[in-house]
Amino acid sequence: MKKTPADPLADARFADLIAELRAQPAPEPPADFTRRVCDRVRAASAPRGSWAAALWRVAAALAVLAGASWWLVRAPTKIAAPAGVPTPLEILMAGQQADGRWVAGGASAHSRYDTGVTALALLALMQAVPEPLDGPYAAAIRGGIAHLEQQQRQDGRFSVDFSGAAYTQYLAGMAMTRAARLPGANPEWMDIAARAQAHLPPPMQMARLNHRLAHLDAMPKRWLEAGGPSAHAALQLLSEYPAH
Amino acid sequence: MSGMTTPEPLEPDDVALMARIRHEDPDAFQRLVERHQRALLNFFARMGASNHSEDLAQETFVRLWNYRKKYKPKAKFTTFLYTLARHAWLDHLRKHTRFQLFAQRYREEMPTSTSGGLDRVRRELDIQDALNQLTPKLREVLVLAVLQGLNYREIARVLHVPVGTVKSRVFNALATLRRIYHEKDAR
């Protein structure tokens, strides 16, 4: 029977590892950390709001709902989503453009983010809907894949150099890989995915991106803001429909 | 008596501060937050929640205030604090499990190639990334023992497991971490 040492922390085999762990610098607390904690506690301990405050909250919630409805009605709809499907799916379907892409619709959006948002939307749809290439969403998915195909350059890259190029490359490469493995896939899609491989970001950067995908709130706020409704909806769908 | 100086008042210990917090003393609470914020931030960062460590540390202090009357002075304060921190962490994990599944699938699906790919990622992970590769159960015991300085008995109280189990988990965590971390040397 394997015996556990009396004190593993004193085990010489682990001394270097423990030293290295302890050498990691501790994060510095923000200057206003204490104040913010005390504010939260004060707010939580405060007596319940008045009727007027409650009414105000209800009115604000209704205003948000009305705004969302207005956006959905206004956005161009290519394919009507069946009744009863989750709202993020409706938002995605409404957000697809005629050329198959999804656009980054946030306040700080730029057209060069569109490839990344398209890849993210495709990943979400391929994960969330049954029979992605054969069901009611097949046209939208195939349209998005066709758009990604067109975006890939000769050398395998999916975008020009910019701060989000690594992220774009990673998402687009992954979307094409997933697409290539679906029943009914075009065999050329795997070639596209393989060509994308040569330009994947450095390993550490990919590890960070994986972490951000695994923890939605680890995603930089400016990315989420730039992504807009389609990116938000895609991320929400991915959380609602885990890997199956 | 000339020449004698008044001794500095002693800084109240955690137990004394908790006694005052029990009676809703905001100054005592503030002092406790100032005293333990760095350690809590470090705990959550090492548990792999670096982008949420501030929120989680705040959440832990809010819970500390809410549960102030449940604290029994015979227990060491840090045991109570890390019990609350662990619960905040577990709630956070539950919320993100689905995304973790997604990321896991991501790693598995990416085609491998000699020019890059995730094999290379795994080999070049630094110590924090290696720590993130441990299961939450092994990671928490290692963080509490190595980085937060709790002894085995205190950890056993936080986790509600026997001391022997704590030692066994620490050993397994160190052995696993060493294997993951040194895989990069095998290149």
Interface residues (C-beta under 8 A of the other chain):
Chain A: T4 P5 A6 D7 P8 L9 D11 R13 F14 L17 I18 E20 L21 R22 Q24 A26 P27 E28 P29 P30 F33 T34 R36 V37 C38 R40 V41 R42 A44 S45 Q127 G173 M174 T177 R178 R181 M190 A193 A194 Q197 A198 L200 P203 M204 M206 A207 N210 H211 L213 A214 H215 L216 D217 A218 L238 S239 E240 P242 A243
Chain B: E24 P26 F29 Q30 V33 E34 Q37 R38 A39 L41 N42 A45 R46 A49 S50 N51 H52 S53 E54 A57 Q58 F61 V62 W65 N66 H96 T97 R98 F99 Q100 L101 F102 A103 Q104 R105 Y106 R107 E109 M110 P111 S113 S115 G116 G117 L118 R120 V121 R123 E124 L125 D126 I127 Q128 D129 L131 N132 L142 A145 V146 L147 G164 K167 S168 V170 F171 L174 L177 R178 Y181
